[in-house]
Amino acid sequence: MKHLVLIISSIALLLVFPATLFGDDRVHVDHGNAGMVVSESAIASRIGRDVLLDGGNAVDAAVATAFALAVTWPEAGNIGGGGFMMVRPADGKSPVCIDYRETAPATMHATSFQATDGTHSHKAVGVPGTVRGLAVAHEKYGKLPWRDLVIPAVKLASEGFQMTDTLADSINRVLLSKSVQTDPQHAELRRVYGQANGSQWQAGDRMILPDLAATLTVIADDPNAFYQGPLADSLVDEMQRGDGVISATDLSNYKAIVRPAMRGTFRKFTILGAPPPSSGGTCIIEALNILENFDLASRDRFDATNVHLIAETCRRVFADRARYLGDPEFTEIPAHLTTKAYAKTVAATIDLQRASTSESVAPEIQLAPESPDTTHFSVIDGSGMAVSNTYTLEASWGSRIVVTGRGYVLNNEMGDFNWFPDVTNRQGRIGTKPNLVVGGKRMLSSQTPSFVEQDGKLLLITGSPGGRTIINTVLCNILNVTEFGMDAASAVSAARQHHQWFPDRIYLENLDREPHRSVAKSLRSMGHDVANRSAQGSAHTIAIDHDTSNIIGISDRRRDGRPAGYSAGTMAIWDFAEPAQRELTQCSHTGSLTTTWTSVLPSCMTDGKDQLTIRRDAPHEIFSSFAPLGAAEVSTGRIVVTMKVDSAVFAGKNRDEQLRLGFTHDNLKPQVTARMILGRDAANNVIVRGEALGTGSEIPATILGSDGRIDQPIELRLTVDVDADTYEIASRSADVDTFTTHGTGRIAADRIVRYLRLSVLNDFAAKGEFVSVDRIHLLRL
């Protein structure tokens, strides 16, 4: 367990980890002990978490997250594509991979494509597998009704959602491409995803997708409706408008396949991966088997020899990928690829001091480029059931064809086949037999959803987008944790490398920064052609620390996304995910507690970016708001509230501003049970202190920031123990794993907890003065 131990509180709290290993790339980290979802979209992650809170399991949450991503991450989240879902049941049953990879239409064959064919076309669309794959997963493992898992995505599409910077950039980029602007076959993409006035999307804009909402509503009633009936007819009609060949029979005959997960070992760890037609499991297990023959841990993680050995290993693994891998229904996959004996013979061909040439490894084959625009998410529930899911449209926005009137984007996965038999050249064409086009065949994939176990216990759930870089990204993550002993957040942050055999080149992420800048010269002297990659992958990962029974969710900010976790005893979570300019009384929450805030706090509004901005532009008689606990009032035991403050600026002359969060016995003339107060002292330091009125006692101030500012996110925690008549104040800054207790005080013996109270007091009206609250989390322990 030493590789994954993070000393953390048992309470689910969000922090931001700055990267310690390179540049500005950072990861978001969330902690919990009852469930976690990590995806490319904060909205989708929260939808999945809410399913867990509603009693669903990991597969239920995965289905809901996948449909939500089809709305909020359309460049790769999809119902018009396919992928692989790894499921590790909690009941000791064997892990499986649900293969819902697209297939070639029945009439396609090895010579169907011509040199003039492109991948942004109807002809490049494979038979979609996502809806059937999710339905099979739900039928086999799900608990909640199917409709309940799809309806959140329907609401997102029909009511709209806030555009992030990343999503706005993605949509603007595809809409501004020349072919989309001019080609009639992309007119529906322009209509559905373009602004009515032709302007570009901006962060904070609201996107509504009524056609997609209607399509998802039909799927919510019956997942088979995608493959038979009006929805299927619409897809076939779309094919006939272009040069596509998918037929009604292709759709009705499509099947998702439940396959046993691949299993390998590395040192004392067990690796579970996706089998062919995914190449991910085979390649990861083969690579780790080869690297097991070298003592990587005796050197620094980014020592030039280690980078060289990983690159040389991947060079050989990718050569085997091209030689042997394809759809197992059409291609016999050699069993020796994942054996220790074979790995030993391959390892013996690696020179510790010199780079090989790709020609010498396998001179007859060369690889074509593959799109990096896939999406991965990871899920775990309180019972331990886990899901690692990767799915894609292939290229960013797939074929760029939207089914007319249905609102969803179609894949261009046919481009992952080898189009021309026996035509393999240095320009990137591959003509090897295992991945030639055959009707009904599944094209080879690099998707690598993975689990890592130790002593039979799940330690890591990981995966990534990135085309052929996926395999290298996942390999780096697994090595960082298992071989080099990094915690999971540092493993995801760390710089990555890529070698895919051809082109004969090693790509280093952020070559102009450390740690790669220091090793580039040594690698070149070994004979490597070294090139830069500005960013590689987006590895949304979950780690499980069995020593503390905690779950650590890590989202990779190389793209976008957030983890969303929770702990046992969660009563309410306010994420403040409403559109901009919503008042506190309009803010929704998730959890078992049924309550609403009683009062508007003047000038306190959501910002449309998951924050509640606290201000008080002028003195006002209403300065506090209550969330009644009702039947959940606490007269015995402990209750905890945490508040994550992303940033704060205190600028008033009187230095008497206060943001107060705590518990009260009543709400008419509030008898405060205990509260924490964020404010300033006479020296302009930002402080937190505690108060318990009546016969209670104070907790002295602790300094959190200087010059009236908090520049990095910080968690504040108030714990009240009614049985012991005590309360405690604690905090945790962005770069620290554990909470620091700032003091313990007494509460009045005649007071219990009936209300949660948020209040803003005194002069909070200076220009630029605010407190930005990311989340409030209420738990009963």
N, C-alpha and C positions, 0 to 999 in steps of 0.2 A: 504493500500500500504506500510505501514511501514515495513512489513516483507521482501519486495523485493527491497526497494529503494537502489540504488547504484548511487551516484552522479558522473556522467560521462559526458564526452564530447559527442556531437552529432556526432562526427566523429568516424568511425569504426577503432579501433586500437587494436593491439594484445599485451597482456601482459601475464606474467606467475605468477600465484598466488602460493606462497609457502604455504604448509599446516601449519596452526597454531595449529592444533589439534592433530596431531601425526606424528612423524617420517619424512621420506623423501617422503611420498606420496604427490604429488602435482597435480594441475589441470592446464590446459591451459584455458585461458579466452580470448574471443574476443567480441568486442562491435560493434554494428551497429544500424541503424534505418530502414533499408529497406529489410533485409533478413539475414538468418543464417542457416547453416547446421553444425551439429556436429555428427561425426561418428568415427569409430575405425581406419580409415585410413585418413591421411592428404590429400592424392591424391583424394580419393572419396569425401571428404568434399568439396574440391575445385571444383570438377566436378559439384557437386550439386549447389554450389554457382554460378558457371558460367551459369548454366541453369537459375537461377533466374535473373542474370544480362542480359541474352538474352531474357527476357520477359516471361519465364516460371513461373508457380505457384509452390506451395509447393509440390503438388503431382508429377508434372513433375520432380522437383528436387529429390524427394524421389525415383522415378523410376530410374533416372540416377545414383544416389548414390548407390542404391541396386545392379545394374548391375556392377558398378565399384568395389564394395566390393567383388563381385563374382570373380574378378580378383586379387585384392590386399589383400584380407583377406580370403583365401580359407578354413581355418579351420572352418569358420562359415558363412561367406558371401557366397551366393549360388544361383544357379539355380536348384539344385538338392534336395532342401529341402522345407521348408514352414514356415509360420509364421502368424503374425497378424499386420495389418496396421490400426491404429486409424487415422481418418480424421476429423478435425473440420473445416467445411467450414467458409468462411469469410462473407457469405451473410445471416447469421442468421439461415440457415437450420440446422437441427439436426445433431449432431456428429454421426458418424457411425464407425463400426469396419469391415474391410474387412478381413474375415477369409479365409486364404489360407493355413490352416493346412493340412498336409498330411493325406491320408486316407489308411486304410487297403485294400489290393487287395481283389477283390470280393470273391475269393475262400478261404480266411482265415477265421478261426472260433476259438472258445474259447479253443480248445485243439490242435491247429496247432503246438504249440511249445513244444519241448521236453527239458528235463533237460540238455541235451548235446548241445543244440543250443546256439550259441553265437551271439553277436550284431555286430561283424565285419564280416558280411556275407551278401550275396545277399538276403537271406530270411528275414533279418531285415530291408530291404528297404521298406518304405511306398511310395505310389504314390505321386510324387512331386507336390507341389502347387505353388511355387514361381512365375514362369513365368505367369501362368494364373491369379494369384492374382494381380500382378503388372499391367497386361493388363486390368483387370476389373477396378482397381483404375484409370488407365489412361483414359479408355473409359468413366467413369462416371465423372471424374473431370479434366482431363488433358487439356492443351491448345496447347502445341507444338506438332509437328508430332512425333509419336512413334519412328521412325527411328532415329531422332535427339537425342533421349535420350539414345539409346543403342550404337550408334556409338562411343562415347567416350570410352566405355569399350572395344569395338573392337580394337580401336587404342592402348589402354593400353596393351592388350594381344598380339597384333601383333608387336608393336614397342618395347615393353618391358618397365619396370619400375624399379626404384631403390629399392633394398631390404632394409628394416629397420632392426634394431636389433631384434625387437619383431617377425617380420615375419620370419627372418632367424632362430631364435630359434624354432619357431613353426614347420617349415618345417623339420629342422634337427631332432627334437624330434620324429616326426612321422616316418621319414625315418629310424631312428636308432632303432625303436621298433622291437622286434624279429619277430613278425608275418609279418610285412611289408617286412622285409629283406628275409624271407624264404617262405612265402605262395604264391603260383602261382596266386591266385586271386587278389593279390595286385601288380602284376608285372606292370600293367599300371600306378599305382600311382608312382612307382619307375621311370618309363620311363618319365612320364610327368613332375614330380616335382623334380627329382634327377639331380645332375650335371652329365654331360656326362663322366667326368673323375672320378666320384665317390667321389669327395671331398665334404666337408660340405660347406653350404652357409655362406657367410659373409655379414654384413651390407655394402651396397654400390654396391654389385653385382647386375647385371641386369638380371631379369627374363623375358623370352619371352615364351608365351604360344600359339603357332600357332593353335593347335587343338581347343582350347577354342575360339580363335579369329574367326575361321571358323564357329563354332557353333553359336556364338553370331551374326555373320553376317546374318545367316539364320533367327534367331529370330528377328533381326532388320527389316527384310523384312516382317515378319508375325509371331506374337507371338503364333498363333495356330500351327505353325510348330513344336513346342516342343511336341505337343500332337497327331499330325497326320502327317504321311509322313516319310521321311528318318530319321529324328532325333528320332522320336518315335520308328521306327523300330530298331534303334541302341540300344535304352534302353531295348527293349524287347529281342533283341539278347543277350545283356549283362546278363539279368536275366537267360536266358537259358544256359549260360556258367557256371552258378553256381546253387544254389538251390533256386533262386528267383522265384516269382510267378506273378509279375506284367505283365499284358497282354496288348495288343493293345486296348482292350475294356476298361480296367481300365483307361488308359491314355485318350482316347477320351471322356470318361464319366466324367472325373474330372471337378468339378465346384468350383469356389471360391464363397463364400456366403457373401453378404452384410448384416450385422446385426446391429440393433440399439446399440449404446454404452450404457454400464451400467452407472447409475447415482446414486451417493450418496452424503451425506453432512457430513462435519466435522467442528464443530464450524460455522464460517461464510463462509466457503469455500465449493465449489462444486467439487466433484471428478468424473471424467469420466474415465471408464476403459473398458477393453476388456471382453466380455461375454464368457461363455463356448462355445467350449471346452477349451478355456483358463480359468484357475482358477484364473488368476491374478486380474481381476476386482472384482470378488466375494470376494476373500480373503482380498484385500485391504479395500473394503468398510466394510466388517464385522469387520476387525481389528480396523479400525478407529471408528466404532460405539461402540465397546467395550471400547476403550481407552477414548472415550468422557465422560465416567462415572468417570474418575479420573482427578484430577488437576495436570497434569504433569508439567505445566509451573511454578508451585509454587516452584519447586525444580530445581537444576542445571540439564542441559541436561543429564549428565552422572552420576547423583546421583544413587546409587545402587538400590533405590526403583524404579526409572524410568526404569532402565535396566531390573529389575525383572518384572515389570508390562508389558513391551513390550514382554518379553520372554513368560510370562504366557498367554498373549493374543494370540501370535502366536502358542503356543502349542495347544490351543483349536481350532483355525482357521484351522490349518493343520489336526486336527482330523476330522473336518467337511469336509474338502477337500476330504479326503479318503472315508468318509462315503457316500457322496452325489454327487460328481462332475464327469462329463463325457461329452460325446457328447450329446447335447440336442435333437438330432434327435433320440437317442436311450435310453436316460435316462431322467426321469422327475426331474428337479432341484427344490428343495423346495423353495418356495418364501420367507419363513421366514428367510432365512440365512442372508439377507441384511436389515432386519428391525431393527428399534431402540428398539422395545420391546424385541425381541430375544436377542439382544446385552446386554440389561440390565440384563436379567436372567443369561447370561454367565458371565458378569462382577461380579455378586454377588457370583460366585463360586471361585473367586480369593482372596486369603489371601495376604494382604499387606506385611506380615512378613515371610511367608513360601512358598517354592516351592511346587507345586503339583507333583504328579507322572503321567507319561503318561499313565500308566496302569489304574489309577483311572479316567482319562479323557475319555478314550475309550480303555478298555483292550483287545478288540477283534481284533485290527488292528495294523499293523506296516508298516512303509514306507520303500521302497527300495531306494537306492541312485539314483540320476539323474545327468547327466553331466552338468558341468558349462560352456560349450563352445557354447554359443549363441552369437549373436551380436545385438546391438540396435543402432538406430540413430534417431535424432530429427531434424525437419525442420520447419521453418516458413518463409512466404513470406511477401512482403510489404503490402499486403491487409489484412493480419491477418490470412489467411488460414494456418493451422498447421497440421503436420503429426508426429505421434509417431509410429515408426515401429520397431518391434522385429522379427527376423527370425533366423533360425538355421538349422544345419544338425543333431542336437541332440548332440552326442558326438563330441569331437574335431576331425575334419576330418571325421565325420559321420561314415559310414561303411568302410571307407578307400578304397572303390572301385571306380575307375574312369571308366566311360563308354568308352570302347575301341574306339579310334579314335576321340572322341568328347571332351575330355579334362576337363570334370567337375566331381566333386565328388558327390556321392550319399549319402543320409541321412541314418541313422539307427533308424528312429523314431518308428519303431515297438516295440522297447525296452521300450517305454513309456506306452504301454498297460500292464495290469495285465495278465501275461502269463498263470497262473494256477488257475482255479476256486477253490475258497474256501481254497486255500493254502496260509495262512498268518502266518508268523513266525517271531521270533526275529532276524533271520538272514537277514531279509529285503524283503522277498517275500510278495506280496500283492495279495490277491485273491478276493477282493470285486467286486461285480457285476457291478457297474457303469462304470468301465473302463476295462472290459474284451474285448478280441478281437472279432470283428464281421466284416465281409466283408463290405466295404464301410463306416465304422465308422471312426471318427477322434479321435485320441488318446488325452488324457488329457494333458494339457500343463501348465507350470508355467509362461509363458511369460506375462509380465505386462506392456505393453505400456500404458501410462497414461497422462491425462491432469488434471490440477488444475485451477479452476476459482474462482474469487471473484467478486460479484456484476455483474455477467454476462460477465466479461472480463477475457480473458485467462492470467494466471499468470505463469504457469509452464508446460513444456513438459518434460517428463522424462521416464526412463525405464532402463533396465540393462540386461546383460547376467548373467548367474550364476546358471542354473538349479533351484532347489527349493529355493536357496538363493535369486533368483530374487525378490520374493515377499517381503522378509525382507529388501533387499536393497532399493527397491522403497518405502516401508513403512518408513524406516529411513529418506530418502530424503524428503518425504512429511511432516513428523513430524518435521524435522529440520527447515523447512521453515514456516509451518503453526502454529505449537505449540510453537516452541522455538525461532522464530523470526530471524533465521540465514539468511544472504544473501545466494544466490544460490551457489556461489563458495565455501563458507565455509561449506554449507550443503553437497556438493558432496565430499569435502575433509574429512569430519568428519569420525571418526571410526565407524564401523558398527557391528551389532550383528545378530545372526541367531539362531532360534529354529524351528525345523520342526516336533515336536511331538515325532517321533522316528527317530533316537536314542534319548533317554531321556537325552539331553545334550544341554547346551547353548554354542554356539561358539562366542567368542569375537575376533574381528580383532586386531591383534598385541597386544596380551595379555601382552607382556613384556614391553609395552610402555604405557605412559599416553594417554588418560584418563582411559583406561581399567585396567591398573595395580593396580590402587587405589581401584577399586570396587570389584576385584576378591575375596578377602577374605570375604567381606560382603556377596557376592552372595553364596559362599560356606557355610557360616554359616546359610543361609536361606534354604539350602538343595539342591542347584543347583550343578550339575556336570558341571564344567566349563572347556572348552577346547579352544585351540588357533586356529585361522585361519589366515594365513599369509596375505591374501588379499581376498576381497569379492567384486565381481561384477566390473562393469565398466560403470558408470552411465552417459551417454552423455545427457546433460540436457540443456534446454533453458529456461531462465526467461525473462519476459516482464515487464518493469517498465513503467507503463502508466503515471506516473507523469512527466517523462522526454522523453517519446516516444522512449525509447531505448530498444534494444534487447541484452541480455547477453548470449553468448554461452559458455558452460563449458564442456570441455572434461576431462574425468577421466584418469589420467596417471597411474592408477593401471595396465593398459594394454598398450594401445597405443592410437593414434588418435589426432585429432585437430579440433577445431571449425573453420569455415570459414564464416565470415560475411562481410557485406558491408553497406554503407550508401547511401542515395539519393544524386545524384550528382557525383557518382564515375565516373571518367574518365579513370583511369588505375590503376591496381594493379600488381606489379611485385612480385611474390612469390619466385622467384629464385629456382624453383623446377626442374631445368634441371639436367642432369647427371653431375658428377664431371668434372672439367676442361673445362667447357663451358665459353666462353668470354661474356662480357656484350652485345655485338651486337647479340649474339645468344640466349639471354634470352627473352622469350615470356611474354606477359602480357594479362590480362583480362580487359575488359571494353569497353566503347564506343569509346575511342581514337584510331585511326589508326596511329601508329608510330613505329619507331625502333630507337635504340640508334645509333648515327652516327659513333662512333669511338670505337676501342678497347682500353681499359685502360690496358697497359702492366702489367702482373702479377696479375691482378684482375680476379679471376675465381670463378665459383660455386664449392661447395665442395661435391655435391651429397646428402647433408642433408638439403636442403632448405635454404642454406645460400650463399651469395656472399661474398667471402673473399677478402678484400681490402688490397693490398700491392703495393709497388713500388720499385722493387728490384734494380733499377738503374735509374738515371735521364734519362728522355726520352722527346723528343719534343712533343709527344702527352700525355697530362695529363688531358684532359677533353673530355666528351662525351655529346651530346645533344639529347634530345627527342623532336622533333618539334611538336608543338600543331596544326599547320596548320590552318584550318578553325575554330578550337576551341580556337584560341588565345583570351586572356582576355584583353579587353580595357575598361571594366566596370565590377563592381561587385567584388567578392572575389574568390580567388583560394588558395587551401591548399595542401601542400605536407607533408607527415609524413614519417619518416624513423625509423624503429625499429632496434636498435643495440643490438645484443645478448651479445656480449662481445668485449673487445678491449684491446690491449697491445701496449703502446707507449714506445719505448726503445732507440731511436736514441740519440746520444750525443748532437746534436744541438737543440733538443726540438722544432723544427719548423715544424713538420709534420702537415698536414691539410687534412681533408676530408671535402669537401664543396658540399652542395646541395642547389640549389636555382633556381631562374628564371632570364632569360635574355631577353633583347629587341631584340638582334640579336645574330648571332653565328659566324660571320666572325672575328670581333674584339669585343668580347663580351661586350656589355653594360649591366652590371649587374643591374637588377631591385632590387633584394634583395636575400640574401642567408644566410644560417646558416653554421657556421664553427665549426667543431669538431677538437680539438687539445689539446695542453698543454700550461701551463704557466711556468714561470721561476722556480716555486717551485715544478714542476713535477706533478701538479694537472691536471686532464683531465677537459677541459672546453668546453662550447659552447658559441659562441657569434654571433652577427649579423652584416651584412654589407649591405648597399645600396649605390652604387657608384653614381657619378655625384654630384648632389646637395642633395643626400640623407644623412642619418645619421647612425651612428653605434649604436648597442645595446651592452652594456658592457658584459664582460665575466661572466658566472655563473659556479661554480665548480660542476662537476658531479661525480668525483672520485679522489682518491689520489693515489700516487705511480705509476702514469702513467697507471692506469688500470681502466677498467669498468668490474666488475665481475658479475653483474646482468643485465638482459635485461632492456633497457630504450628506450622510445619513444621520438623522437625529432619532433617538429612540427613547420612549417613555414607557416604563413598566410599572404597573400598580399591582401590589399583592394585598388584596383586601383582608385575607386571613391574618397576615403578619402586620397589617396597618403600616406598610412601608411603600415607598416608591423609589425609582432609580432613573437617572438620566445617563445616557451613553451616546457616543457618536462614532462615526467611522468616516475617514476621508477617502478620497478616490483611489489612492495608491496603497491602502492598507487593508488586509484581509479581515482583521478582527476588530471588534468594538472596544473602545476604551470607556470604562465607567467613570463618570465625573462626580459621582456621589450618590449616597442613599439618604433619604429623609423619611420622616414620619407623616402619615396622613391621619386626619381626625377619626377617631374610632367610631363616630356616629355617621360616617359618610360612606356610601357605596358608589358604584359607577352606573349611572343611568343615561348619560349623554356624552357624546364626543363633541367637543367645542373648539371651533377655530375662530380666532378674533384678531383684529388689527387695531392697534391703539396708538394715540398721540400723533405727532407730526410726521406723516408719511407722504409728504406732498412735494418734496424738493424735485427739481428737474433731474430726470434720469434715475430716480430712486425706485427700487423694486426688489422683490424677492421672487425668484422663479422656482415654483414647486413642481417637481416631476411626478411625484406619486405619494399618496397617503395609504397606508396599509394597516388594517385593524385585525388583531388576532386574539383569540381566547386560548390561553395555555392551561 
